[in-house]
Amino acid sequence: MNGTEHPGPAAGEPEPARRVAPQYPPGHYHPAEFGYSDIDDDSARWASRGYWDATADDYQAEHGAFLGDTDFLWCPEGLREADAGLLGEVRGRTILEIGCGGAQCARWLVARGAEVVALDLSAGQLRHARALSAATGIPVPLVQADAARLPLADASVDTACSAFGAIPFVADSAAVMREVARVLRPGGRWVFSTTHPMIWSFPDHPGKEGLTVVRSYFDRRAYVERDWAGRTTYAETHRTVGDRVRELVAAGLRLLDVIEPEWPAGHDRIWGQWGPVRGRFFPSTAIFVTDRPARPT
Ligand SMILES: C[S@@+](CC[C@H](N)C(=O)[O-])C[C@H]1O[C@@H](n2cnc3c(N)ncnc32)[C@H](O)[C@@H]1O
């Protein structure tokens, strides 16, 4: 991806993996193999759609109460838009949420006077979004689409946002940045949270086991799981901090801030590899705050 070979394992040595064994709820499939490889766009999209369809019920059951039915949570550290104000004024704004899952963030925005479209690749997640909108009485227009192919007109939204939606899973995140830049009006903001690039080097573990470097930060190959037929069933992708900045700048966006939420005292909820033990030492989330300049720079 960057034309540089990362230092792989020495001959005969097993490749160090961040995941010791993939964690799936009982009753779900277990991959036949997992490891690191390059991945194309279509395989990543196919895998994400299947994975999130299959796990949407478990995801919402496990995290729904913490997310809140009508609340904007940026990350497992518990940072909420109500406190962070990263999107600026939302009242009266047209806002696109990408990778909305149950559309909790979108409903929070609607409740604050924004006109919102919430988009996700997974019909399973959108089913939860619809049900939660019915339960709360806060309707949100939902769109099933890929973040890299937004079915929206040029310069049609004031703001775009994403809380861990799509970005950690797409093969071509540069394409997502270009698409968001295209649909944003000049002066509009694009704010997204994603896994912090540095955690790629550490085991996928929230405790002490997650504090020792096992992989090269510079290894851009994706973490992939495959089924018995060799099809990719789950993929997580990696960009370094520099990669992210370059993708944003190449899309014509301006980087305004990078938030690295610190683990708050008294917050002990573990979410995957996010937790208080590791959170004391380094960030696991990065939130990129960008805008499309009012005039091209
Ligand atoms: C970790 S969940 C986050 C959902 C929600 N934002 C939240 O905070 O609960 C990731 C979401 O991204 C969606 N997603 C993954 N790949 C996508 C893509 N290529 N385009 C759009 N959505 C995608 C998944 O379906 C899933 O709902």
The ligand as an SDF file (V2000), in Angstrom:
LIG
                    3D

 27 29  0  0  0  0  0  0  0  0999 V2000
  -19.0780   -0.9960   15.1040 C   0  0  0  0  0  0  0  0  0  0  0  0
  -20.5850   -0.8000   14.2330 S   0  0  0  0  0  0  0  0  0  0  0  0
  -20.9770    0.8810   14.6970 C   0  0  0  0  0  0  0  0  0  0  0  0
  -22.4390    1.1740   14.5510 C   0  0  0  0  0  0  0  0  0  0  0  0
  -22.8840    2.4860   15.1780 C   0  0  0  0  0  0  0  0  0  0  0  0
  -22.2430    3.6330   14.5700 N   0  0  0  0  0  0  0  0  0  0  0  0
  -22.6350    2.4510   16.6730 C   0  0  0  0  0  0  0  0  0  0  0  0
  -21.8780    3.3010   17.1800 O   0  0  0  0  0  0  0  0  0  0  0  0
  -23.2010    1.5700   17.3330 O   0  0  0  0  0  0  0  0  0  0  0  0
  -20.0370   -0.6250   12.5550 C   0  0  0  0  0  0  0  0  0  0  0  0
  -21.1520   -0.3790   11.5640 C   0  0  0  0  0  0  0  0  0  0  0  0
  -20.5580   -0.0670   10.2870 O   0  0  0  0  0  0  0  0  0  0  0  0
  -21.3390   -0.6960    9.2840 C   0  0  0  0  0  0  0  0  0  0  0  0
  -20.5190   -0.8550    8.0790 N   0  0  0  0  0  0  0  0  0  0  0  0
  -19.4710   -1.6900    7.9030 C   0  0  0  0  0  0  0  0  0  0  0  0
  -18.9650   -1.5550    6.6660 N   0  0  0  0  0  0  0  0  0  0  0  0
  -19.7140   -0.6140    6.0510 C   0  0  0  0  0  0  0  0  0  0  0  0
  -19.6830   -0.0190    4.7590 C   0  0  0  0  0  0  0  0  0  0  0  0
  -18.7820   -0.3990    3.8400 N   0  0  0  0  0  0  0  0  0  0  0  0
  -20.5960    0.9310    4.4530 N   0  0  0  0  0  0  0  0  0  0  0  0
  -21.5260    1.3040    5.3670 C   0  0  0  0  0  0  0  0  0  0  0  0
  -21.6090    0.7810    6.6060 N   0  0  0  0  0  0  0  0  0  0  0  0
  -20.7080   -0.1680    6.9460 C   0  0  0  0  0  0  0  0  0  0  0  0
  -21.7690   -2.0110    9.9170 C   0  0  0  0  0  0  0  0  0  0  0  0
  -22.8580   -2.5820    9.2600 O   0  0  0  0  0  0  0  0  0  0  0  0
  -22.0580   -1.5870   11.3390 C   0  0  0  0  0  0  0  0  0  0  0  0
  -23.3920   -1.2210   11.5270 O   0  0  0  0  0  0  0  0  0  0  0  0
  1  2  1  0
  2  3  1  0
  2 10  1  0
  3  4  1  0
  4  5  1  0
  5  6  1  0
  5  7  1  0
  7  8  2  0
  7  9  1  0
 10 11  1  0
 11 12  1  0
 11 26  1  0
 12 13  1  0
 13 14  1  0
 13 24  1  0
 14 15  1  0
 14 23  1  0
 15 16  2  0
 16 17  1  0
 17 18  1  0
 17 23  2  0
 18 19  1  0
 18 20  2  0
 20 21  1  0
 21 22  2  0
 22 23  1  0
 24 25  1  0
 24 26  1  0
 26 27  1  0
M  CHG  2   2   1   9  -1
M  END
$$$$
